Every structure is written in C-alpha cells, then in structure tokens.
Amino acid sequence: MTVVPVDGEAWDSYLTRVAGANASNLRDLAERVGLLENRRWPAFHGVVIDDQTRARASAALDLDPTRIDAMHLSAYNRRAIDIDPLVDSRTAAAARASSRVAWVRFTGSRFCSACLADTGVWQLVWRLPWMTCCPTHRLVLAHRCLCCGQLARTGRGVATTRPVRGRQTIDTRVCGQALPHSYGHACNTDLTTTPARPVTQAERDLANAFARTIDTGAGVAVGRLWPALDCLGAWQRAACYALALGCVRPVTGGWAPTHPWVSPPHSAEDVLALAIAARDLVDAPSVAAAAGVLGSWCDRAGITPTPATFRDVAKSGTVTDPIIGALLARTGRSHSVLIRNLALLDGQERLRVADFDIGDIPQLIWPCALPADLLALRSPGPDLVRAVTALTLARIAGATSWAQAGQALGWTPTQGAQWSRYVFRDNHHSLRKRIIEAALALAPHLAGQPKRHRWAGRPVLTGPTRVQLAAAQHAHCRTSTAGAWCPCRIRTETTPRIAATA
C-alpha cells in the first residue's frame, strides 16, 4: 500500500507508517525497499542517504528522490547544522567534526503529544536542537517517555541511529524503546498522553526567531544580518558563555556536560533557558553594546576576562570574536588594553593614529583633551592624569614600556613606571579605559599642530613629584592666553569625542 509522506515528516516516521499500513515491520520493509547494507541498517540512518539507496527506495516506494531527501536531516545542512563531513565519510570522526561546527544530534527527537494525537507524524524539524515549541498547539516539546524515562526515537545506544524493535510493528504514537531488563519488550506507552505546558510569549518569540532563521537561511545577531549557521552559532556561543559564567543553570538537571559546545541539551526547557539568558548578548545593537553585556556577565561571576576565559568554553566564531576582542580591549593590564585597542584599528586608522612622534607630545597634555570629571579628581590629581595621558601617547608613538615612555618625555624611567602604575592601580575610577580612550582620540591630531616637534626641547626636571609637575611643559587650552594650539581648535564634526569633552 502506497503512503503519501506529510510535508516536513521525518524519514523514520514515514517508514514506520508505511510498515504499519502494510501490516509489516520496519526490518522486513527495509529489506524489501533495499535500505539495508549487508543486512545492517546504514550508518546515520535518517541523517544522510547515498545515491544508490535513494534510487532503490524511490523505485520501491514510488517517491520522488527529492521527497526522500526532504525527509532526512541533511535537508537542513548549512542552515541549522553542518553535516558536510558525513557526505564523504560516515564515521564517528566525521560525526565529531560536524558536532564541533554546530549543535546537532544524530539520534533521538523531541515531540508534540498533541501533534502525534492528531496525525501520528513525527516532524523532521523536531530533531533540530533549536526547535523547542510547537507553533500549531503552542506547547513546549517533550523529549522523554514518562514511563520508561528514555529519550524518544533513539537507536540502540546513544551513538547509533539504527531503529529499535525493528521486528515489531510499531505505532508512531507509542514509545518503541526497549524496557530495561525486559528481554527486548517495547515500552509501548502512548506518547499522546505526555503532558506539555503552554509556551510563554517570550519563548514563542524565540522559537519563531529560530524557525525564521532556519527557513530563510539568514538571521540577525548583534545588529546585522548573518548566514543562518553563523547566527545560530552566535546563539550557541552566547549560551555557552552564559552557562560557564553562571548566568543560567539547566532547568531539568539532567544536562550538565563537560563540553556544552558539542553536547546540545535534549530538553527543550534547557534550550529555552539558555536562549533567554543569551538573548541580551545576541540582541545587542552593536559590538560595543554586546561587549558591555558580556563584561557584566564576567563582573557578576567575579571573573576578569582573558582570552582563555572564552577559548576554553566555545570555539571562535565570526559573530562573537569581535565582541570578545572589544571586551578584552577594555580589561586587563593597561599595557594589554592599549595594545588590544590599537589592534582593533584597521590599517588606515592605525597609520592615522600613529602619525606623530615624541616631539609632538608635551609633558602635560592639553586639559581640554580630557573629560572634566577626570580633571576634577583629587586622587590622582589633574596634573598626574595629564602626565600619564602623555605617557600613553608616548607608548602609541613607539615606546615599548612605561619606563621608556617616561624617559622619552623627560621624566626618569622610574617615574614613568611608578606614575602609570599609581594612576592605573586597580582600575580606579575606570581611569585605565578613560585615559586610553582620550589618548587614542587625541593621537590623530598631534601631527596637525602648526609647529611640529615644538615640545622636543624638554626641561630638566628634578625634585619631588609635585615640583616636577609644576615645572613641566604645560600645554594650555586656547582659552588661555598662552595656548597656541589645542584640540579645541579642531572642528566638531571631525573629532566629536574630543569636542564633546572640551
């Protein structure tokens, strides 16, 4: 008897319905159709199908080959999963290579009990880790049989996709898993009675976003459109970061993998919890905003982020790498923060920022180059903040250490090291970030002074710090009668950040 497949139906569901309609079982049907290889089920049954097997099945079942392909998990290749390695080699190594690219499970399926009660059809999309809700009945998908406690539609062992109870006629609406210590007897629990809770609006929005990304092949993450696999990869990485930093805990308690990157949750509840926790990061409008979200996660976890913080949790990705780079540029030792900020600039910006030399830097930079609140700090004083900003500019100009920067500006090497350490200590008042930002904003304009190298003739400074700062080169603002040039002379539209702080 010919059975017409339902749109979106999974291959194993269709074969089970064909076997039931013909009063047969899966094993006998597979032998007649030509699915078996040396009397064994093919590797990754229901995931990929080779040309010869597809041709035999097409002729035996009177199906168009494209309909057969549409019932295999490979129909979502490069949209929700990446199973390219399995095309040439159906081995465990190829499966591991696929799992390292994106979340994928080669066996098992979630299910909607209401859908099974209505049609008895298992949807292929239920096998995708990101599919958590039924859009028709608005229920969270289940994943286990409540009687035997086993995952639905898994093969003989977690690592195989071969059907269980192949010699028995299996109804798609009942659990076909073998009961423990039952000598192979199937569970046969009616899965249509499995309770399911309604989805919330937030969960429904997330499920719709994932479905839209998979259907269209593209999705929005961090303020721009990405290919579907990159977009879902951003969600996956954000979920792994949230889990590692303690922002979320598994809901069911049955999922706590050592490497969550390659082990997606079976439970839809866990996926929803991870997605809700990751949403602030992925939905951020820009890389800078996303870096702020990731930084707040690290702060709540009491962690100072380093490259290893994220490298050990998930592999690098196109969407998240700039976010991590922006976050690391804000944290760490002042030397590391400065180097990372320079590394974020492209080639043209880098040349423009570094187009000056030591002779263009006064020992105390212009006060209008710093925010007013920095100049109002009592500790450290405004003169010391201006001096350390000048030291930062000397580092940008090529000095390899704070001691060398101090010596280049006319201070002693010891003062260059001690002053920078004192001002940047414990990132007091976020001085590290604010001073480096002010220096990077001022740097492109130092080469535009009317008289180049006018600060090269530096005074010889002796005595205590207060005396030395008082005798140092003071770059005055143009509002002062002594100010010949300062950032205030730059037009607002060319340097909005400096003009805003003037």
LOVOKOL-881535 format. One record per residue: residue in three letters; x, y, z of N, C-alpha, C in turn. Coordinates in steps of 0.2 Angstrom, whole numbers, plus 5000, padded with zeros to 4 digits. Layout:
AlaXYZXYZXYZ/...
END
This chain:
Met500449945000500050005000500450065000/Thr500350114995500750174995500550225000/Val500950255004500850305009501150375007/Val500750425006501050485004501350525010/Pro501950545010502350575016501950645017/Val501950665023501750735025502350785024/Asp502150845022502650895022503050905029/Gly503650895029504050905035504150845039/Glu503950785036503950725040504650695040/Ala504850665045505550635046505550565043/Trp506050545040506150485036505950415041/Asp506150415047505950355051505250355052/Ser504950415053504250415054503850395048/Tyr504050415042503750395036503750315035/Leu504350285036504450215036504050175041/Thr503950205047503550175052502850175050/Arg502650225047501950225044501850185038/Val502350175034502250135028502250055031/Ala502650045035502649975038501949955042/Gly501750005045501049995049500549985044/Ala500550025038499950025033499949955030/Asn500549925029500649865026500649805030/Ala500449815037500449755042501149725042/Ser501749765042502349735042502749765048/Asn503449765047503849795052504449825049/Leu504749865052505249905049505849865046/Arg506049815049506549765047506349735040/Asp505749705039505549675033505449735028/Leu505149795030505149845025505749865022/Ala506249875027506949895024507249845020/Glu507149785021507449735016507149735009/Arg506449745009506149745003506249814999/Val506349865003506549934999507249934997/Gly507649905001508349904999508749955003/Leu508549965009508850015014509449985017/Leu509549915018510049885022510649875018/Glu511249875022511849865019512149805022/Asn512249755018512549685021512049665027/Arg511449675026510949655031510949695038/Arg511249755037511349805043511049875041/Trp510749905045510549975044511150015042/Pro511050065038511550105036511750155041/Ala512450175041512650225046512250285045/Phe512150325051511750385051511150385047/His510750325048510050315045509650375047/Gly509350415042508850465044509250535044/Val509950535043510350595043510550605036/Val510850565033511050565026510850505022/Ile510850505016510650445012511050445005/Asp511350395003511850394997511350384991/Asp511750394985511350394979511050334977/Gln511350274979511150204977510550194981/Thr510550204988510050184992509450234991/Arg509550294989508950344987508650314981/Ala509050294976508750264970508250204971/Arg508550154975508150094977507550114980/Ala507550164985506950174989506450214985/Ser506750254981506250294976505850254972/Ala506150194969505850154965505350104969/Ala505550084975505150044978504550074982/Leu504650134984504050174987503750224983/Asp503950224976503550264972503650344974/Leu504250364976504350434978504850464974/Asp504750534973505250574970505850574975/Pro506450574972507050574976507150634980/Thr506850694978506850754982506450744988/Arg505950714987505450704993505850664999/Ile506250614996506650575001507150615004/Asp507550655000508050705003507750745008/Ala507150775007506750825011506650785018/Met506650725019506450685025507050675029/His507650685027508250675030508550735033/Leu508950735039509150785042509650835038/Ser509950805033510350835028509950895025/Ala509350895025508950945022509051015025/Tyr509351015031509451075035510251095035/Asn510551055031511351065031511451145029/Arg511951175032512151245031511651295033/Arg511051265036510551315038510551315046/Ala510451255048510451235056510951195058/Ile511251155054511851105056512351105050/Asp512851075051513351065046513650995046/Ile513350955041513550885041513950875034/Asp514250925032514750915026515250855027/Pro515550855033516050795034515650725033/Leu515050725034514750655033514550635026/Val514650685022514450665015515050625012/Asp515650635014516150585011516350535015/Ser516250545022516450485027515950485032/Arg515650425032515150415038515450375043/Thr515850415047516250385053516150425059/Ala516350395065516250435071516650495071/Ala517250495067517650555067517350615063/Ala516950595058516550645054516050675058/Ala515650625062515150655066515450705071/Arg516050685074516350735079516550805075/Ala516750795069516950855066516250905065/Ser515750865063515050905062514850935069/Ser514950905074514650925081515150985083/Arg515750995081516151045083515951115079/Val515551105074515451165070514751195073/Ala514251155074513651175077513251125080/Trp512851145085512451095089512051045084/Val512150985085511750935081511750865085/Arg511150835084511050765087510850725082/Phe511250665081511150625076510550565077/Thr510350565084509850515086509450555091/Gly508750525091508350555095507950615092/Ser507350625095506950685093506450705099/Arg506350765099505850795103505150785099/Phe504650795103503950785100503450825103/Cys502850835100502250875102501750815103/Ser501550805109501050755110500350775107/Ala500250835106499550855103499650835095/Cys500250855092500350835085500250765084/Leu500550725088500550645087499850625088/Ala499450655093498750635093498350655087/Asp498550705084498150725078498350685072/Thr498950685070499250655064499650585065/Gly499950585070500450525071501050535067/Val501250595065501850605061502350645065/Trp502950615065503550645068503850695063/Gln503850765065504150815061504950815061/Leu505250825055505950825055506250875059/Val505950935059506150995062506250985070/Trp505850935073505950915080506650895082/Arg506950865077507650845078508150895079/Leu508050955077508551015077508551035085/Pro509151045087509151075094508851135096/Trp508751175090508451245092507751245091/Met507451195089506651185089506451165096/Thr506051215099505851205106505151205107/Cys504751235102504051245103503651215097/Cys503051195098502551185093502151245091/Pro502251265085501951335083501151325082/Thr500951255081500251245080499851245086/His500151205091499751205098500051245103/Arg500651275102500951325106501151295113/Leu501451235112501651195118502451185117/Val502751175123503451165123503551085122/Leu504051075117504151005115504350955121/Ala504150895121504450845126504950805122/His505350775127505950735124505950665127/Arg505650645132505650585135504950555136/Cys505050485136504450445138504350445146/Leu503750465148503750465156503750405159/Cys503550345155503550285158504250255159/Cys504650245153505250215154505850265155/Gly505650335154506150385155506750385150/Gln506650355144507150355139506950415134/Leu507550435131507450485125507050455120/Ala506650495117506150475111506550465105/Arg506450405101506650395095507450385094/Thr507750365100508450355099508550285097/Gly509150275094509350205092509550155097/Arg509950105095510150065100510850095103/Gly510750125108511350165111511350235108/Val511650275112511550345110511950365104/Ala512450325102512950345097512650315090/Thr512050285090511850245084511150275082/Thr511050275075510350295073509950235070/Arg510150175071509850115069509150115073/Pro508550095070507950095074507950035079/Val507650045084507549985089506849955087/Arg506849895090506249845089506049845082/Gly506549835077506449835070505949775068/Arg505949725072505549665070504849665073/Gln504649725077504049735079503649785075/Thr503049775074502649835071502549885076/Ile502749945074502750005079502350055077/Asp501850075081501450135080501850195082/Thr501750245077502150305078501950345085/Arg501350325087501150365093501350335100/Val501650275099501850245106502650245106/Cys502850235112503650235113503850165111/Gly504350165107504650105104505250085108/Gln505450115113506050105116506050035120/Ala506550005121506549935125506549955132/Leu506149915136506149925143506749895146/Pro507049925151507649895155507449825158/His507849775157507849705160507149675158/Ser506949685151506349655149506449615143/Tyr507049595142507149545137506949575130/Gly507049635129506849665122506149685121/His505749685126505049705125505049785125/Ala504649805120504549885119504149915125/Cys504249975126503850015131503150015129/Asn502950035123502350045120501850095124/Thr502150145128501750195131501550245126/Asp500850265127500550305122500850375124/Leu501250405119501550465119501150525119/Thr500550515116500050565115499750595122/Thr499850555127499650575134500250615138/Thr500750625135501350655138501150735139/Pro501150755146500950825147501450875144/Ala501150935142501650985140501351055142/Arg501751095144501551165146501551215140/Pro501051265141501051315135501651355136/Val501851385130502451425129502251495132/Thr502751535134502651605136502751645130/Gln502551705130502651745124503351755122/Ala503851765127504551765126504851705123/Glu504551645125504851585122504551575115/Arg503951595114503651595107504051645103/Asp504251695105504651745101505351715099/Leu505651685104506251655102506251595097/Ala505751555098505551495094505451525087/Asn505051575086504951605080505551635076/Ala505951665080506551695078507051635075/Phe507151585079507551525077507251495070/Ala506551485070506251455064506351495058/Arg506251565059506351605053507051605051/Thr507551605055508251605053508451545049/Ile508151485052508251425048507951415041/Asp507251445041506951445035507251485030/Thr507451545032507651595027508451595025/Gly508751555030509451545029509851605031/Ala509551655035509951715037509551735044/Gly509951765048509651795054510051855057/Val509751895061510051955064510451935071/Ala511051955071511351955078511852015078/Val511852045084512252105086512152155080/Gly511552165079511452225074511552215067/Arg511652155064511752155057511552085055/Leu511452075049511152015046511751965044/Trp511651895046512151845046511851785042/Pro512351745039512051675037511751645043/Ala511351595042510951565047511451525052/Leu511951495049512351455053512851495057/Asp513051555055513351605059512951635064/Cys512351645063511851675068511751625073/Leu511551565071511451515077512051495080/Gly512651505077513251495081513351545086/Ala513151615084513151665089512751645096/Trp512151625094511751605100512051545104/Gln512351495100512651445104513251465108/Arg513651505105514251535109513951575115/Ala513551615114513251655120512951615125/Ala512651565123512351515128512851485132/Cys513451465129513951435132514351475137/Tyr514351545135514651595139514251605145/Ala513551615144513151625150513151565155/Leu513251505152513251445156513851445160/Ala514451455157515051455160515151505166/Leu514851565164514951625169514351625174/Gly513951575175513451565180512851605179/Cys512751635173512151675172511451625171/Val511551565170510951515169511151445172/Arg510751415174510851345176510351295172/Pro510451235171510051195167509351185171/Val508851185168508151185171508051105173/Thr508151065169507950995170508450955175/Gly509050985176509550955180509850885177/Gly509650865171509950805168510450825163/Trp510650885162511050905157511650955160/Ala512250925161512750955163513450935160/Pro513550945154514050915150514750955152/Thr515250915151515950955152516050995147/His515850985141515951025135515251045131/Pro514951095134514251105131514251125124/Trp514851145121514951165114514751115110/Val514851045111514750995107514150945109/Ser513850975115513350925118512650975119/Pro512250975114511651015115511150985120/Pro510751025123510350985128509750945124/His509550895127508950855125508350895126/Ser508350925132507650955134507551025131/Ala506951035128506851105126506851155131/Glu506651135137506651185143507351215144/Asp507851165143508551195144508751235139/Val508551225132508751265127508451335128/Leu507751335130507451395131507751435136/Ala507951405142508351445147508951475145/Leu509351435141509951455138509851515133/Ala509351515129509251565124509051625128/Ile508651625133508351685136508951715140/Ala509451675142510051705146510451735141/Ala510551705135510951735129510651795125/Arg510051805126509751855122509951925122/Asp510151945128510452015129511052025125/Leu511451975124512151975121511951975113/Val511551925111511451925104511051975101/Asp510552005105510152055103510452125104/Ala511052135106511352195107511452235100/Pro511352295100511352335093512052345090/Ser512552335094513252345091513752295095/Val514352295092514852255095515052285102/Ala515052355102515252385109514652365114/Ala514052375112513552355117513552285119/Ala513652235114513752165116514352155121/Ala514852195120515452185124515252205131/Gly514852255132514652285138514252225142/Val513852195138513452145141513852085143/Leu514352065139514752015141515252035147/Gly515452095147515852115153515452115159/Ser514752135159514352125165514252055167/Trp514252005163514251935165514851925169/Cys515451945166516051925169516051965176/Asp515852025177515852055183515452025188/Arg514851995186514451965191514751895193/Ala515151865189515451805190516051815194/Gly516251875195516951895199517551875195/Ile517451875188518051855184518351915180/Thr518951915179519251965175519451925168/Pro519051945163519151905157519851915154/Thr520051855151520651845147520451805141/Pro520851805136520751765130520551685132/Ala520851665137520751595139520051585142/Thr519751635145519051635148518551615143/Phe518651635137518151615131518351565127/Arg519051555126519351505122519151435124/Asp519151425131519051365134518351345134/Val517851385133517151375133516851355126/Ala517051395121516751385114517351405109/Lys517251375103517751385098517551455095/Ser518051485092517951555090517451555084/Gly517151615083516651625079516651695075/Thr516351695069516351765066515951815069/Val515451805073515051855076515351875083/Thr515551825086515751835093516451855094/Asp516951845089517651865090517751935091/Pro517351985087517452055088517152075095/Ile516652045097516452055104516952045109/Ile517251985109517751965114518352015113/Gly518552035107519052075106518952145109/Ala518352175108518152235111518152235119/Leu517952175122517952175129518652165132/Leu519052125129519752125131520152185130/Ala519952225125520252295125520052335130/Arg519552325134519352365140519652335147/Thr519952275147520152245153520852225153/Gly521152205159521752185159522252245161/Arg522952225161523452275162523352335157/Ser523552395159523552455155523952445148/His524552405149524852395143524452355138/Ser524152295141523752255136523152285133/Val522852325137522252365135522452405129/Leu523052445130523252485125523352455118/Ile523752395119523952355113523352335110/Arg522852305114522252275110521852335107/Asn521852395110521452445107521752465100/Leu522452465100522752485094522652425088/Ala522652365091522552305086521852305083/Leu521352335087520652345084520652395078/Leu521152435077521052485072521252455065/Asp520952475060521152445053521852485051/Gly522152465045522752485043522752565043/Gln522252595039522252665038522152705045/Glu521752675049521652715056522252705060/Arg522652655059523252645063523752695061/Leu523852705054524352755052524152825054/Arg523552835054523252905056523452915063/Val523252865067523352875075524152885076/Ala524552845073525252845075525652895070/Asp525352945067525752995063525953055067/Phe526353035072526653085076527253055079/Asp527653095083528253075086528353105093/Ile528853085097528853105104528953185104/Gly529253215099529253285099528653325099/Asp528053295097527453325096527053315103/Ile527353285108526953275114527253315120/Pro526853355123527053395129527053355135/Gln527453375140527453335146526753325150/Leu526453385149525753385152525253405146/Ile524853355144524453375138523953425139/Trp523553445134523053495135522553475139/Pro522253515144521753495148521053485145/Cys520953515139520353505135520353435132/Ala520853405132520853335129520653285134/Leu520453305140520253255145519553275147/Pro519153225149518453245152518553285158/Ala518053335159518153375165518153335172/Asp517753285172517753245178518453215180/Leu518853195175519453175176519953225179/Leu519853285177520253345179520053365186/Ala519453345188519253365195519353315200/Leu519753255198519853205203520453235208/Arg520353225214520853245219521453195219/Ser521253125218521753075218521653025213/Pro522053025208522653065207522453135205/Gly522953185206522753255204522753265196/Pro522553315194522453335187523153335183/Asp523653355186524253365183524553295182/Leu524453245187524753175186524353145181/Val523653155180523253125175523453145168/Arg523653215167523853235161524553205159/Ala524953195164525653175163525553095161/Val525153055164525052985162524752985155/Thr524353035153524053035147524553045142/Ala525053085143525653105139526053035138/Leu526153005144526552935144526152885139/Thr525552885139525152845135525252865128/Leu525252925126525352945119526052925117/Ala526552925122527252905120527252835119/Arg526852795122526852725121526552715113/Ile526052755112525752745105526252765100/Ala526752815101527252835097527752785096/Gly527852735100528352685099528752665105/Ala528652695111528952675117528752605119/Thr529152565121528952495122528852475129/Ser528952525134528752515141528552585144/Trp528252585150528152645153528752685155/Ala529252645157529952675159530252705153/Gln530252675147530552705141530052765139/Ala529452765140529052825139529152885143/Gly529252865150529452925154530152955152/Gln530652915151531252935149531252985142/Ala530852955137530752995131530453065132/Leu530053075137529653135139530053175144/Gly530653155146531053195150530953185157/Trp530553135159530553115166531053055167/Thr531153035173531552975174531252915172/Pro531552855170531252795169530852775175/Thr531052785181530752755187530052795188/Gln530052865186529452895187528952875182/Gly529152865176528652835170528352775173/Ala528752725176528452665178527952675184/Gln528252715189527852725195527152765194/Trp527252815190526652855189526052825186/Ser526252785180525752745177525452695181/Arg525852655185525652605190525152635195/Tyr525352695198524952735203524252755200/Val524252785194523652805191523152755189/Phe523452695186523052645184522952585189/Arg523152605195523052545200522352525201/Asp522252465201521552435202521052465198/Asn521252495192520752525188520352575191/His520652615196520252665200519852715196/His519252725197518852765193518852755186/Ser518952685184518952675177519452715173/Leu520052735176520552785173520852745167/Arg520952685168521352645163520952655156/Lys520352645156519952645150519852715147/Arg519752765152519552835150520252875148/Ile520752855151521452895149521652865142/Ile521552795141521752775134521352795129/Glu520652805130520152825125520352895124/Ala520552935129520753005127521353015123/Ala521852975125522452975121522352955114/Leu521952895113521852875106521452925102/Ala520952965105520653025102521053075100/Leu521553095104521953155103522553135098/Ala522753075098523353055094523353075086/Pro522753065083522753085076522853155074/His522753205079522853275078523553305080/Leu523953265083524553285086525053315080/Ala524953275074525353295069525153355065/Gly524553375067524253435064524453505067/Gln524853495072525053565075525353605070/Pro525253675071525553725066526353715066/Lys526653705072527353695073527553625075/Arg527753585071527953515073528553515077/His528553465082529153455086529253515091/Arg528753555092528853615096528953595104/Trp528853535106528953515113529553475114/Ala529953475108530553425109531053455114/Gly531153525115531553555120531353545127/Arg531453495130531053475136531553505142/Pro531253535147531653555153531953495157/Val532453505161532753455165532353465172/Leu532053415174531653415180531953375185/Thr531953405191532253375197531853395203/Gly531953355208531553375214530953325215/Pro530553335220529953295221529453295215/Thr528953255215528453245210528053315209/Arg527853345215527453405214527853455211/Val528553465213528953515210529053505202/Gln529153435201529253425194528653435189/Leu528053415192527453435188527353505187/Ala527553545192527453615192527953645187/Ala528553615186529053645181528953615174/Ala528553565173528453535167528153575161/Gln528253555155527853585149527153585150/His526853635151526053645151525853655144/Ala525453615141525053635135524453665137/His524353725136523753765138523253765133/Cys522653765135522053775131522053835127/Arg521653845122521653905118521253955122/Thr520853935127520553995131521054025135/Ser521654005136522154035139522654085134/Thr522854135137523254175133523954145131/Ala524154095134524754055132524653995128/Gly523953985126523853925122523953945114/Ala524453915111524553925104524053875100/Trp524053815102523653765098523353715103/Cys522753695102522453645107521953605103/Pro521653545106521153515102520553555101/Cys520453605105519853645104519753675097/Arg520353685094520353715088520153665082/Ile520053605084519853555079519053565078/Arg518853565072518153565071517753505074/Thr517153525076516753475080516653415076/Glu516453425069516253365065516853315064/Thr517453335065517953295064518253255070/Thr518153285076518353255082517753265087/Pro517153225086516653245091516753225098/Arg517153175099517353155106517753205110/Ile518253225106518653275109518353345110/Ala517953365105517553425106517053425111/Ala516753365112516253355117516553355124/Thr517153345125517453345132517853415133/Ala517853455128518253515129517953565134/
END
